[in-house]
Amino acid sequence: MRETSPQDQAVTDEPQARLERLFIEAYLRTKGHTLQSLHKLPAEEAKQLMTEASIYASTKLAEVETKERLLQEIHGVSQG
C-alpha cells in the first residue's frame, strides 16, 4: 500500500467535505433550518443542532465509505 501525499489527501478530502456539508444541510432542513438560519437561534440551540447534524453526516459518510469498500471487494478492485 502506498503512502498518501498531502496533495492526494487534499483531493480526496474535498469531495468528502462537500458531501459532509450536503448531509449537514439535509439534516438541518429536516429540522426546519439552514446553516444561515442557525445564526438567529440561541447559541446553545444552534450548537445542539450542529452537533446532531455532524453526527448524522458522519454516519452517512461512514455508510458511503462502507458501500464503496464493499463494491470494490465485489468487483475485485484493490486499493494501492
mmCIF file of the N, C-alpha and C atoms, coordinates in Angstrom:
data_MODEL
# 
_entry.id   MODEL 
# 
loop_
_atom_site.group_PDB 
_atom_site.id 
_atom_site.type_symbol 
_atom_site.label_atom_id 
_atom_site.label_alt_id 
_atom_site.label_comp_id 
_atom_site.label_asym_id 
_atom_site.label_entity_id 
_atom_site.label_seq_id 
_atom_site.pdbx_PDB_ins_code 
_atom_site.Cartn_x 
_atom_site.Cartn_y 
_atom_site.Cartn_z 
_atom_site.occupancy 
_atom_site.B_iso_or_equiv 
_atom_site.pdbx_formal_charge 
_atom_site.auth_seq_id 
_atom_site.auth_comp_id 
_atom_site.auth_asym_id 
_atom_site.auth_atom_id 
_atom_site.pdbx_PDB_model_num 
ATOM 1   N N  . MET A 1 1  ? 0.845   -1.176 0.000  1.00 0.00 ? 1  MET A N  1 
ATOM 2   C CA . MET A 1 1  ? 0.000   0.000  0.000  1.00 0.00 ? 1  MET A CA 1 
ATOM 3   C C  . MET A 1 1  ? 0.888   1.236  0.000  1.00 0.00 ? 1  MET A C  1 
ATOM 4   N N  . ARG A 1 2  ? 0.622   2.198  -0.886 1.00 0.00 ? 2  ARG A N  1 
ATOM 5   C CA . ARG A 1 2  ? 1.485   3.362  -0.986 1.00 0.00 ? 2  ARG A CA 1 
ATOM 6   C C  . ARG A 1 2  ? 1.069   4.444  0.003  1.00 0.00 ? 2  ARG A C  1 
ATOM 7   N N  . GLU A 1 3  ? 2.023   5.288  0.333  1.00 0.00 ? 3  GLU A N  1 
ATOM 8   C CA . GLU A 1 3  ? 1.768   6.410  1.237  1.00 0.00 ? 3  GLU A CA 1 
ATOM 9   C C  . GLU A 1 3  ? 0.898   7.439  0.511  1.00 0.00 ? 3  GLU A C  1 
ATOM 10  N N  . THR A 1 4  ? 0.048   8.125  1.270  1.00 0.00 ? 4  THR A N  1 
ATOM 11  C CA . THR A 1 4  ? -0.783  9.177  0.710  1.00 0.00 ? 4  THR A CA 1 
ATOM 12  C C  . THR A 1 4  ? -0.070  10.509 0.884  1.00 0.00 ? 4  THR A C  1 
ATOM 13  N N  . SER A 1 5  ? 0.118   11.213 -0.227 1.00 0.00 ? 5  SER A N  1 
ATOM 14  C CA . SER A 1 5  ? 0.770   12.524 -0.155 1.00 0.00 ? 5  SER A CA 1 
ATOM 15  C C  . SER A 1 5  ? -0.252  13.560 0.304  1.00 0.00 ? 5  SER A C  1 
ATOM 16  N N  . PRO A 1 6  ? 0.224   14.706 0.792  1.00 0.00 ? 6  PRO A N  1 
ATOM 17  C CA . PRO A 1 6  ? -0.711  15.771 1.184  1.00 0.00 ? 6  PRO A CA 1 
ATOM 18  C C  . PRO A 1 6  ? -1.617  16.201 0.025  1.00 0.00 ? 6  PRO A C  1 
ATOM 19  N N  . GLN A 1 7  ? -1.071  16.201 -1.198 1.00 0.00 ? 7  GLN A N  1 
ATOM 20  C CA . GLN A 1 7  ? -1.885  16.583 -2.354 1.00 0.00 ? 7  GLN A CA 1 
ATOM 21  C C  . GLN A 1 7  ? -2.985  15.555 -2.608 1.00 0.00 ? 7  GLN A C  1 
ATOM 22  N N  . ASP A 1 8  ? -2.629  14.265 -2.497 1.00 0.00 ? 8  ASP A N  1 
ATOM 23  C CA . ASP A 1 8  ? -3.626  13.202 -2.669 1.00 0.00 ? 8  ASP A CA 1 
ATOM 24  C C  . ASP A 1 8  ? -4.720  13.332 -1.625 1.00 0.00 ? 8  ASP A C  1 
ATOM 25  N N  . GLN A 1 9  ? -4.317  13.600 -0.384 1.00 0.00 ? 9  GLN A N  1 
ATOM 26  C CA . GLN A 1 9  ? -5.280  13.720 0.706  1.00 0.00 ? 9  GLN A CA 1 
ATOM 27  C C  . GLN A 1 9  ? -6.211  14.911 0.465  1.00 0.00 ? 9  GLN A C  1 
ATOM 28  N N  . ALA A 1 10 ? -5.671  16.032 -0.015 1.00 0.00 ? 10 ALA A N  1 
ATOM 29  C CA . ALA A 1 10 ? -6.496  17.217 -0.273 1.00 0.00 ? 10 ALA A CA 1 
ATOM 30  C C  . ALA A 1 10 ? -7.532  16.924 -1.343 1.00 0.00 ? 10 ALA A C  1 
ATOM 31  N N  . VAL A 1 11 ? -7.123  16.210 -2.400 1.00 0.00 ? 11 VAL A N  1 
ATOM 32  C CA . VAL A 1 11 ? -8.059  15.859 -3.471 1.00 0.00 ? 11 VAL A CA 1 
ATOM 33  C C  . VAL A 1 11 ? -9.131  14.915 -2.943 1.00 0.00 ? 11 VAL A C  1 
ATOM 34  N N  . THR A 1 12 ? -8.739  13.971 -2.100 1.00 0.00 ? 12 THR A N  1 
ATOM 35  C CA . THR A 1 12 ? -9.677  13.022 -1.527 1.00 0.00 ? 12 THR A CA 1 
ATOM 36  C C  . THR A 1 12 ? -10.630 13.714 -0.559 1.00 0.00 ? 12 THR A C  1 
ATOM 37  N N  . ASP A 1 13 ? -10.112 14.618 0.243  1.00 0.00 ? 13 ASP A N  1 
ATOM 38  C CA . ASP A 1 13 ? -10.924 15.276 1.265  1.00 0.00 ? 13 ASP A CA 1 
ATOM 39  C C  . ASP A 1 13 ? -11.947 16.237 0.681  1.00 0.00 ? 13 ASP A C  1 
ATOM 40  N N  . GLU A 1 14 ? -11.631 16.874 -0.432 1.00 0.00 ? 14 GLU A N  1 
ATOM 41  C CA . GLU A 1 14 ? -12.537 17.872 -0.979 1.00 0.00 ? 14 GLU A CA 1 
ATOM 42  C C  . GLU A 1 14 ? -13.917 17.302 -1.295 1.00 0.00 ? 14 GLU A C  1 
ATOM 43  N N  . PRO A 1 15 ? -14.022 16.215 -2.066 1.00 0.00 ? 15 PRO A N  1 
ATOM 44  C CA . PRO A 1 15 ? -15.359 15.658 -2.316 1.00 0.00 ? 15 PRO A CA 1 
ATOM 45  C C  . PRO A 1 15 ? -16.028 15.187 -1.024 1.00 0.00 ? 15 PRO A C  1 
ATOM 46  N N  . GLN A 1 16 ? -15.247 14.634 -0.121 1.00 0.00 ? 16 GLN A N  1 
ATOM 47  C CA . GLN A 1 16 ? -15.809 14.173 1.147  1.00 0.00 ? 16 GLN A CA 1 
ATOM 48  C C  . GLN A 1 16 ? -16.330 15.359 1.957  1.00 0.00 ? 16 GLN A C  1 
ATOM 49  N N  . ALA A 1 17 ? -15.593 16.451 1.961  1.00 0.00 ? 17 ALA A N  1 
ATOM 50  C CA . ALA A 1 17 ? -16.030 17.647 2.692  1.00 0.00 ? 17 ALA A CA 1 
ATOM 51  C C  . ALA A 1 17 ? -17.315 18.211 2.083  1.00 0.00 ? 17 ALA A C  1 
ATOM 52  N N  . ARG A 1 18 ? -17.398 18.202 0.765  1.00 0.00 ? 18 ARG A N  1 
ATOM 53  C CA . ARG A 1 18 ? -18.631 18.681 0.110  1.00 0.00 ? 18 ARG A CA 1 
ATOM 54  C C  . ARG A 1 18 ? -19.802 17.785 0.452  1.00 0.00 ? 18 ARG A C  1 
ATOM 55  N N  . LEU A 1 19 ? -19.574 16.481 0.447  1.00 0.00 ? 19 LEU A N  1 
ATOM 56  C CA . LEU A 1 19 ? -20.635 15.536 0.777  1.00 0.00 ? 19 LEU A CA 1 
ATOM 57  C C  . LEU A 1 19 ? -21.064 15.704 2.229  1.00 0.00 ? 19 LEU A C  1 
ATOM 58  N N  . GLU A 1 20 ? -20.088 15.895 3.114  1.00 0.00 ? 20 GLU A N  1 
ATOM 59  C CA . GLU A 1 20 ? -20.401 16.110 4.522  1.00 0.00 ? 20 GLU A CA 1 
ATOM 60  C C  . GLU A 1 20 ? -21.282 17.351 4.698  1.00 0.00 ? 20 GLU A C  1 
ATOM 61  N N  . ARG A 1 21 ? -20.933 18.414 3.995  1.00 0.00 ? 21 ARG A N  1 
ATOM 62  C CA . ARG A 1 21 ? -21.739 19.640 4.082  1.00 0.00 ? 21 ARG A CA 1 
ATOM 63  C C  . ARG A 1 21 ? -23.161 19.401 3.565  1.00 0.00 ? 21 ARG A C  1 
ATOM 64  N N  . LEU A 1 22 ? -23.278 18.640 2.494  1.00 0.00 ? 22 LEU A N  1 
ATOM 65  C CA . LEU A 1 22 ? -24.614 18.331 1.961  1.00 0.00 ? 22 LEU A CA 1 
ATOM 66  C C  . LEU A 1 22 ? -25.438 17.541 2.970  1.00 0.00 ? 22 LEU A C  1 
ATOM 67  N N  . PHE A 1 23 ? -24.813 16.597 3.645  1.00 0.00 ? 23 PHE A N  1 
ATOM 68  C CA . PHE A 1 23 ? -25.529 15.832 4.664  1.00 0.00 ? 23 PHE A CA 1 
ATOM 69  C C  . PHE A 1 23 ? -25.938 16.721 5.840  1.00 0.00 ? 23 PHE A C  1 
ATOM 70  N N  . ILE A 1 24 ? -25.054 17.621 6.239  1.00 0.00 ? 24 ILE A N  1 
ATOM 71  C CA . ILE A 1 24 ? -25.388 18.555 7.325  1.00 0.00 ? 24 ILE A CA 1 
ATOM 72  C C  . ILE A 1 24 ? -26.565 19.429 6.922  1.00 0.00 ? 24 ILE A C  1 
ATOM 73  N N  . GLU A 1 25 ? -26.516 19.973 5.715  1.00 0.00 ? 25 GLU A N  1 
ATOM 74  C CA . GLU A 1 25 ? -27.609 20.821 5.233  1.00 0.00 ? 25 GLU A CA 1 
ATOM 75  C C  . GLU A 1 25 ? -28.913 20.036 5.152  1.00 0.00 ? 25 GLU A C  1 
ATOM 76  N N  . ALA A 1 26 ? -28.839 18.794 4.694  1.00 0.00 ? 26 ALA A N  1 
ATOM 77  C CA . ALA A 1 26 ? -30.039 17.959 4.598  1.00 0.00 ? 26 ALA A CA 1 
ATOM 78  C C  . ALA A 1 26 ? -30.640 17.724 5.979  1.00 0.00 ? 26 ALA A C  1 
ATOM 79  N N  . TYR A 1 27 ? -29.787 17.426 6.955  1.00 0.00 ? 27 TYR A N  1 
ATOM 80  C CA . TYR A 1 27 ? -30.281 17.210 8.315  1.00 0.00 ? 27 TYR A CA 1 
ATOM 81  C C  . TYR A 1 27 ? -30.948 18.480 8.845  1.00 0.00 ? 27 TYR A C  1 
ATOM 82  N N  . LEU A 1 28 ? -30.288 19.609 8.664  1.00 0.00 ? 28 LEU A N  1 
ATOM 83  C CA . LEU A 1 28 ? -30.856 20.863 9.161  1.00 0.00 ? 28 LEU A CA 1 
ATOM 84  C C  . LEU A 1 28 ? -32.212 21.160 8.518  1.00 0.00 ? 28 LEU A C  1 
ATOM 85  N N  . ARG A 1 29 ? -32.350 20.837 7.223  1.00 0.00 ? 29 ARG A N  1 
ATOM 86  C CA . ARG A 1 29 ? -33.644 21.050 6.554  1.00 0.00 ? 29 ARG A CA 1 
ATOM 87  C C  . ARG A 1 29 ? -34.744 20.229 7.214  1.00 0.00 ? 29 ARG A C  1 
ATOM 88  N N  . THR A 1 30 ? -34.401 19.012 7.673  1.00 0.00 ? 30 THR A N  1 
ATOM 89  C CA . THR A 1 30 ? -35.428 18.184 8.329  1.00 0.00 ? 30 THR A CA 1 
ATOM 90  C C  . THR A 1 30 ? -35.886 18.809 9.639  1.00 0.00 ? 30 THR A C  1 
ATOM 91  N N  . LYS A 1 31 ? -35.060 19.696 10.179 1.00 0.00 ? 31 LYS A N  1 
ATOM 92  C CA . LYS A 1 31 ? -35.394 20.390 11.428 1.00 0.00 ? 31 LYS A CA 1 
ATOM 93  C C  . LYS A 1 31 ? -35.912 21.803 11.173 1.00 0.00 ? 31 LYS A C  1 
ATOM 94  N N  . GLY A 1 32 ? -36.123 22.135 9.892  1.00 0.00 ? 32 GLY A N  1 
ATOM 95  C CA . GLY A 1 32 ? -36.659 23.447 9.534  1.00 0.00 ? 32 GLY A CA 1 
ATOM 96  C C  . GLY A 1 32 ? -35.627 24.566 9.547  1.00 0.00 ? 32 GLY A C  1 
ATOM 97  N N  . HIS A 1 33 ? -34.357 24.209 9.385  1.00 0.00 ? 33 HIS A N  1 
ATOM 98  C CA . HIS A 1 33 ? -33.295 25.215 9.445  1.00 0.00 ? 33 HIS A CA 1 
ATOM 99  C C  . HIS A 1 33 ? -32.343 25.086 8.273  1.00 0.00 ? 33 HIS A C  1 
ATOM 100 N N  . THR A 1 34 ? -31.510 26.109 8.140  1.00 0.00 ? 34 THR A N  1 
ATOM 101 C CA . THR A 1 34 ? -30.391 26.111 7.205  1.00 0.00 ? 34 THR A CA 1 
ATOM 102 C C  . THR A 1 34 ? -29.163 26.533 7.998  1.00 0.00 ? 34 THR A C  1 
ATOM 103 N N  . LEU A 1 35 ? -27.998 26.430 7.365  1.00 0.00 ? 35 LEU A N  1 
ATOM 104 C CA . LEU A 1 35 ? -26.790 26.906 8.044  1.00 0.00 ? 35 LEU A CA 1 
ATOM 105 C C  . LEU A 1 35 ? -26.930 28.387 8.399  1.00 0.00 ? 35 LEU A C  1 
ATOM 106 N N  . GLN A 1 36 ? -27.565 29.146 7.521  1.00 0.00 ? 36 GLN A N  1 
ATOM 107 C CA . GLN A 1 36 ? -27.733 30.573 7.765  1.00 0.00 ? 36 GLN A CA 1 
ATOM 108 C C  . GLN A 1 36 ? -28.723 30.842 8.898  1.00 0.00 ? 36 GLN A C  1 
ATOM 109 N N  . SER A 1 37 ? -29.778 30.076 8.964  1.00 0.00 ? 37 SER A N  1 
ATOM 110 C CA . SER A 1 37 ? -30.798 30.336 9.992  1.00 0.00 ? 37 SER A CA 1 
ATOM 111 C C  . SER A 1 37 ? -30.315 29.997 11.396 1.00 0.00 ? 37 SER A C  1 
ATOM 112 N N  . LEU A 1 38 ? -29.258 29.192 11.500 1.00 0.00 ? 38 LEU A N  1 
ATOM 113 C CA . LEU A 1 38 ? -28.727 28.859 12.822 1.00 0.00 ? 38 LEU A CA 1 
ATOM 114 C C  . LEU A 1 38 ? -28.226 30.097 13.556 1.00 0.00 ? 38 LEU A C  1 
ATOM 115 N N  . HIS A 1 39 ? -27.785 31.092 12.798 1.00 0.00 ? 39 HIS A N  1 
ATOM 116 C CA . HIS A 1 39 ? -27.259 32.322 13.412 1.00 0.00 ? 39 HIS A CA 1 
ATOM 117 C C  . HIS A 1 39 ? -28.334 33.088 14.174 1.00 0.00 ? 39 HIS A C  1 
ATOM 118 N N  . LYS A 1 40 ? -29.583 32.827 13.846 1.00 0.00 ? 40 LYS A N  1 
ATOM 119 C CA . LYS A 1 40 ? -30.695 33.528 14.503 1.00 0.00 ? 40 LYS A CA 1 
ATOM 120 C C  . LYS A 1 40 ? -31.139 32.828 15.789 1.00 0.00 ? 40 LYS A C  1 
ATOM 121 N N  . LEU A 1 41 ? -30.613 31.634 16.027 1.00 0.00 ? 41 LEU A N  1 
ATOM 122 C CA . LEU A 1 41 ? -31.013 30.848 17.192 1.00 0.00 ? 41 LEU A CA 1 
ATOM 123 C C  . LEU A 1 41 ? -30.122 31.162 18.394 1.00 0.00 ? 41 LEU A C  1 
ATOM 124 N N  . PRO A 1 42 ? -30.628 30.868 19.591 1.00 0.00 ? 42 PRO A N  1 
ATOM 125 C CA . PRO A 1 42 ? -29.755 30.958 20.768 1.00 0.00 ? 42 PRO A CA 1 
ATOM 126 C C  . PRO A 1 42 ? -28.548 30.035 20.562 1.00 0.00 ? 42 PRO A C  1 
ATOM 127 N N  . ALA A 1 43 ? -27.401 30.429 21.092 1.00 0.00 ? 43 ALA A N  1 
ATOM 128 C CA . ALA A 1 43 ? -26.144 29.704 20.869 1.00 0.00 ? 43 ALA A CA 1 
ATOM 129 C C  . ALA A 1 43 ? -26.242 28.230 21.233 1.00 0.00 ? 43 ALA A C  1 
ATOM 130 N N  . GLU A 1 44 ? -26.848 27.917 22.365 1.00 0.00 ? 44 GLU A N  1 
ATOM 131 C CA . GLU A 1 44 ? -26.942 26.515 22.792 1.00 0.00 ? 44 GLU A CA 1 
ATOM 132 C C  . GLU A 1 44 ? -27.790 25.680 21.832 1.00 0.00 ? 44 GLU A C  1 
ATOM 133 N N  . GLU A 1 45 ? -28.883 26.262 21.354 1.00 0.00 ? 45 GLU A N  1 
ATOM 134 C CA . GLU A 1 45 ? -29.752 25.536 20.414 1.00 0.00 ? 45 GLU A CA 1 
ATOM 135 C C  . GLU A 1 45 ? -29.031 25.310 19.082 1.00 0.00 ? 45 GLU A C  1 
ATOM 136 N N  . ALA A 1 46 ? -28.332 26.334 18.598 1.00 0.00 ? 46 ALA A N  1 
ATOM 137 C CA . ALA A 1 46 ? -27.582 26.208 17.345 1.00 0.00 ? 46 ALA A CA 1 
ATOM 138 C C  . ALA A 1 46 ? -26.483 25.151 17.494 1.00 0.00 ? 46 ALA A C  1 
ATOM 139 N N  . LYS A 1 47 ? -25.801 25.176 18.642 1.00 0.00 ? 47 LYS A N  1 
ATOM 140 C CA . LYS A 1 47 ? -24.740 24.203 18.895 1.00 0.00 ? 47 LYS A CA 1 
ATOM 141 C C  . LYS A 1 47 ? -25.304 22.785 18.927 1.00 0.00 ? 47 LYS A C  1 
ATOM 142 N N  . GLN A 1 48 ? -26.442 22.604 19.571 1.00 0.00 ? 48 GLN A N  1 
ATOM 143 C CA . GLN A 1 48 ? -27.068 21.282 19.653 1.00 0.00 ? 48 GLN A CA 1 
ATOM 144 C C  . GLN A 1 48 ? -27.459 20.777 18.260 1.00 0.00 ? 48 GLN A C  1 
ATOM 145 N N  . LEU A 1 49 ? -28.043 21.640 17.459 1.00 0.00 ? 49 LEU A N  1 
ATOM 146 C CA . LEU A 1 49 ? -28.424 21.245 16.096 1.00 0.00 ? 49 LEU A CA 1 
ATOM 147 C C  . LEU A 1 49 ? -27.200 20.884 15.261 1.00 0.00 ? 49 LEU A C  1 
ATOM 148 N N  . MET A 1 50 ? -26.127 21.661 15.391 1.00 0.00 ? 50 MET A N  1 
ATOM 149 C CA . MET A 1 50 ? -24.915 21.354 14.624 1.00 0.00 ? 50 MET A CA 1 
ATOM 150 C C  . MET A 1 50 ? -24.271 20.050 15.100 1.00 0.00 ? 50 MET A C  1 
ATOM 151 N N  . THR A 1 51 ? -24.353 19.786 16.399 1.00 0.00 ? 51 THR A N  1 
ATOM 152 C CA . THR A 1 51 ? -23.839 18.517 16.914 1.00 0.00 ? 51 THR A CA 1 
ATOM 153 C C  . THR A 1 51 ? -24.622 17.356 16.322 1.00 0.00 ? 51 THR A C  1 
ATOM 154 N N  . GLU A 1 52 ? -25.942 17.471 16.342 1.00 0.00 ? 52 GLU A N  1 
ATOM 155 C CA . GLU A 1 52 ? -26.792 16.430 15.762 1.00 0.00 ? 52 GLU A CA 1 
ATOM 156 C C  . GLU A 1 52 ? -26.524 16.275 14.269 1.00 0.00 ? 52 GLU A C  1 
ATOM 157 N N  . ALA A 1 53 ? -26.395 17.397 13.567 1.00 0.00 ? 53 ALA A N  1 
ATOM 158 C CA . ALA A 1 53 ? -26.157 17.367 12.125 1.00 0.00 ? 53 ALA A CA 1 
ATOM 159 C C  . ALA A 1 53 ? -24.802 16.734 11.815 1.00 0.00 ? 53 ALA A C  1 
ATOM 160 N N  . SER A 1 54 ? -23.803 17.019 12.630 1.00 0.00 ? 54 SER A N  1 
ATOM 161 C CA . SER A 1 54 ? -22.470 16.446 12.426 1.00 0.00 ? 54 SER A CA 1 
ATOM 162 C C  . SER A 1 54 ? -22.472 14.940 12.644 1.00 0.00 ? 54 SER A C  1 
ATOM 163 N N  . ILE A 1 55 ? -23.182 14.500 13.660 1.00 0.00 ? 55 ILE A N  1 
ATOM 164 C CA . ILE A 1 55 ? -23.296 13.055 13.913 1.00 0.00 ? 55 ILE A CA 1 
ATOM 165 C C  . ILE A 1 55 ? -24.003 12.377 12.739 1.00 0.00 ? 55 ILE A C  1 
ATOM 166 N N  . TYR A 1 56 ? -25.077 12.992 12.278 1.00 0.00 ? 56 TYR A N  1 
ATOM 167 C CA . TYR A 1 56 ? -25.812 12.462 11.129 1.00 0.00 ? 56 TYR A CA 1 
ATOM 168 C C  . TYR A 1 56 ? -24.893 12.370 9.910  1.00 0.00 ? 56 TYR A C  1 
ATOM 169 N N  . ALA A 1 57 ? -24.154 13.453 9.635  1.00 0.00 ? 57 ALA A N  1 
ATOM 170 C CA . ALA A 1 57 ? -23.270 13.473 8.468  1.00 0.00 ? 57 ALA A CA 1 
ATOM 171 C C  . ALA A 1 57 ? -22.175 12.424 8.590  1.00 0.00 ? 57 ALA A C  1 
ATOM 172 N N  . SER A 1 58 ? -21.603 12.274 9.774  1.00 0.00 ? 58 SER A N  1 
ATOM 173 C CA . SER A 1 58 ? -20.555 11.269 9.979  1.00 0.00 ? 58 SER A CA 1 
ATOM 174 C C  . SER A 1 58 ? -21.089 9.866  9.723  1.00 0.00 ? 58 SER A C  1 
ATOM 175 N N  . THR A 1 59 ? -22.296 9.616  10.194 1.00 0.00 ? 59 THR A N  1 
ATOM 176 C CA . THR A 1 59 ? -22.915 8.311  9.990  1.00 0.00 ? 59 THR A CA 1 
ATOM 177 C C  . THR A 1 59 ? -23.153 8.049  8.503  1.00 0.00 ? 59 THR A C  1 
ATOM 178 N N  . LYS A 1 60 ? -23.669 9.048  7.816  1.00 0.00 ? 60 LYS A N  1 
ATOM 179 C CA . LYS A 1 60 ? -23.933 8.891  6.378  1.00 0.00 ? 60 LYS A CA 1 
ATOM 180 C C  . LYS A 1 60 ? -22.630 8.704  5.601  1.00 0.00 ? 60 LYS A C  1 
ATOM 181 N N  . LEU A 1 61 ? -21.578 9.449  5.964  1.00 0.00 ? 61 LEU A N  1 
ATOM 182 C CA . LEU A 1 61 ? -20.287 9.284  5.293  1.00 0.00 ? 61 LEU A CA 1 
ATOM 183 C C  . LEU A 1 61 ? -19.739 7.883  5.518  1.00 0.00 ? 61 LEU A C  1 
ATOM 184 N N  . ALA A 1 62 ? -19.878 7.374  6.717  1.00 0.00 ? 62 ALA A N  1 
ATOM 185 C CA . ALA A 1 62 ? -19.419 6.013  7.006  1.00 0.00 ? 62 ALA A CA 1 
ATOM 186 C C  . ALA A 1 62 ? -20.174 5.001  6.152  1.00 0.00 ? 62 ALA A C  1 
ATOM 187 N N  . GLU A 1 63 ? -21.471 5.224  5.967  1.00 0.00 ? 63 GLU A N  1 
ATOM 188 C CA . GLU A 1 63 ? -22.261 4.331  5.113  1.00 0.00 ? 63 GLU A CA 1 
ATOM 189 C C  . GLU A 1 63 ? -21.743 4.356  3.680  1.00 0.00 ? 63 GLU A C  1 
ATOM 190 N N  . VAL A 1 64 ? -21.479 5.552  3.176  1.00 0.00 ? 64 VAL A N  1 
ATOM 191 C CA . VAL A 1 64 ? -20.981 5.694  1.804  1.00 0.00 ? 64 VAL A CA 1 
ATOM 192 C C  . VAL A 1 64 ? -19.635 4.988  1.658  1.00 0.00 ? 64 VAL A C  1 
ATOM 193 N N  . GLU A 1 65 ? -18.737 5.199  2.619  1.00 0.00 ? 65 GLU A N  1 
ATOM 194 C CA . GLU A 1 65 ? -17.416 4.575  2.567  1.00 0.00 ? 65 GLU A CA 1 
ATOM 195 C C  . GLU A 1 65 ? -17.513 3.054  2.644  1.00 0.00 ? 65 GLU A C  1 
ATOM 196 N N  . THR A 1 66 ? -18.406 2.559  3.484  1.00 0.00 ? 66 THR A N  1 
ATOM 197 C CA . THR A 1 66 ? -18.585 1.113  3.609  1.00 0.00 ? 66 THR A CA 1 
ATOM 198 C C  . THR A 1 66 ? -19.109 0.532  2.302  1.00 0.00 ? 66 THR A C  1 
ATOM 199 N N  . LYS A 1 67 ? -20.078 1.181  1.704  1.00 0.00 ? 67 LYS A N  1 
ATOM 200 C CA . LYS A 1 67 ? -20.616 0.704  0.425  1.00 0.00 ? 67 LYS A CA 1 
ATOM 201 C C  . LYS A 1 67 ? -19.545 0.716  -0.652 1.00 0.00 ? 67 LYS A C  1 
ATOM 202 N N  . GLU A 1 68 ? -18.725 1.766  -0.656 1.00 0.00 ? 68 GLU A N  1 
ATOM 203 C CA . GLU A 1 68 ? -17.652 1.846  -1.647 1.00 0.00 ? 68 GLU A CA 1 
ATOM 204 C C  . GLU A 1 68 ? -16.664 0.687  -1.480 1.00 0.00 ? 68 GLU A C  1 
ATOM 205 N N  . ARG A 1 69 ? -16.273 0.410  -0.240 1.00 0.00 ? 69 ARG A N  1 
ATOM 206 C CA . ARG A 1 69 ? -15.346 -0.703 0.016  1.00 0.00 ? 69 ARG A CA 1 
ATOM 207 C C  . ARG A 1 69 ? -15.953 -2.035 -0.406 1.00 0.00 ? 69 ARG A C  1 
ATOM 208 N N  . LEU A 1 70 ? -17.215 -2.232 -0.075 1.00 0.00 ? 70 LEU A N  1 
ATOM 209 C CA . LEU A 1 70 ? -17.877 -3.482 -0.447 1.00 0.00 ? 70 LEU A CA 1 
ATOM 210 C C  . LEU A 1 70 ? -17.938 -3.649 -1.958 1.00 0.00 ? 70 LEU A C  1 
ATOM 211 N N  . LEU A 1 71 ? -18.260 -2.569 -2.658 1.00 0.00 ? 71 LEU A N  1 
ATOM 212 C CA . LEU A 1 71 ? -18.310 -2.646 -4.122 1.00 0.00 ? 71 LEU A CA 1 
ATOM 213 C C  . LEU A 1 71 ? -16.935 -2.952 -4.698 1.00 0.00 ? 71 LEU A C  1 
ATOM 214 N N  . GLN A 1 72 ? -15.897 -2.350 -4.116 1.00 0.00 ? 72 GLN A N  1 
ATOM 215 C CA . GLN A 1 72 ? -14.542 -2.635 -4.587 1.00 0.00 ? 72 GLN A CA 1 
ATOM 216 C C  . GLN A 1 72 ? -14.188 -4.098 -4.357 1.00 0.00 ? 72 GLN A C  1 
ATOM 217 N N  . GLU A 1 73 ? -14.574 -4.623 -3.202 1.00 0.00 ? 73 GLU A N  1 
ATOM 218 C CA . GLU A 1 73 ? -14.312 -6.032 -2.916 1.00 0.00 ? 73 GLU A CA 1 
ATOM 219 C C  . GLU A 1 73 ? -15.061 -6.946 -3.877 1.00 0.00 ? 73 GLU A C  1 
ATOM 220 N N  . ILE A 1 74 ? -16.312 -6.614 -4.125 1.00 0.00 ? 74 ILE A N  1 
ATOM 221 C CA . ILE A 1 74 ? -17.144 -7.423 -5.031 1.00 0.00 ? 74 ILE A CA 1 
ATOM 222 C C  . ILE A 1 74 ? -16.551 -7.446 -6.427 1.00 0.00 ? 74 ILE A C  1 
ATOM 223 N N  . HIS A 1 75 ? -16.065 -6.286 -6.866 1.00 0.00 ? 75 HIS A N  1 
ATOM 224 C CA . HIS A 1 75 ? -15.530 -6.178 -8.228 1.00 0.00 ? 75 HIS A CA 1 
ATOM 225 C C  . HIS A 1 75 ? -14.035 -6.464 -8.300 1.00 0.00 ? 75 HIS A C  1 
ATOM 226 N N  . GLY A 1 76 ? -13.432 -6.850 -7.172 1.00 0.00 ? 76 GLY A N  1 
ATOM 227 C CA . GLY A 1 76 ? -12.028 -7.240 -7.168 1.00 0.00 ? 76 GLY A CA 1 
ATOM 228 C C  . GLY A 1 76 ? -11.053 -6.093 -7.362 1.00 0.00 ? 76 GLY A C  1 
ATOM 229 N N  . VAL A 1 77 ? -11.465 -4.904 -7.018 1.00 0.00 ? 77 VAL A N  1 
ATOM 230 C CA . VAL A 1 77 ? -10.587 -3.740 -7.164 1.00 0.00 ? 77 VAL A CA 1 
ATOM 231 C C  . VAL A 1 77 ? -9.825  -3.576 -5.855 1.00 0.00 ? 77 VAL A C  1 
ATOM 232 N N  . SER A 1 78 ? -8.512  -3.500 -5.962 1.00 0.00 ? 78 SER A N  1 
ATOM 233 C CA . SER A 1 78 ? -7.714  -3.301 -4.732 1.00 0.00 ? 78 SER A CA 1 
ATOM 234 C C  . SER A 1 78 ? -7.245  -1.864 -4.671 1.00 0.00 ? 78 SER A C  1 
ATOM 235 N N  . GLN A 1 79 ? -7.066  -1.392 -3.446 1.00 0.00 ? 79 GLN A N  1 
ATOM 236 C CA . GLN A 1 79 ? -6.557  -0.044 -3.252 1.00 0.00 ? 79 GLN A CA 1 
ATOM 237 C C  . GLN A 1 79 ? -5.051  -0.129 -3.090 1.00 0.00 ? 79 GLN A C  1 
ATOM 238 N N  . GLY A 1 80 ? -4.367  0.721  -3.851 1.00 0.00 ? 80 GLY A N  1 
ATOM 239 C CA . GLY A 1 80 ? -2.920  0.801  -3.683 1.00 0.00 ? 80 GLY A CA 1 
ATOM 240 C C  . GLY A 1 80 ? -2.285  -0.172 -4.529 1.00 0.00 ? 80 GLY A C  1 
# 
